[in-house]
């Protein structure tokens, strides 16, 4: 498979790293449409996920599905 390449500011960036793998594309698009993917995580799908990014995904899932925030669980505003 040929790599997708994007020329940006005289540098070359591999654009395929920003796209989900083909086997995950349908599910990722569905999650994005439901608002489950925070804005800061809509690129770099093939990069390693940090603990912080994973926590953002989990907390966003809880917020979207239940309407509760982290403050709701801790009892603090």
Buried (B, 14 or more C-beta within 10 A) or exposed (E): EEEEEEEEEEEEEEBBEBBBEEEEEEEBEEBEEEEBBBEEBEEEBEEEEEEEBEEBBEBBBBBEEEEEEEEEEEEEE
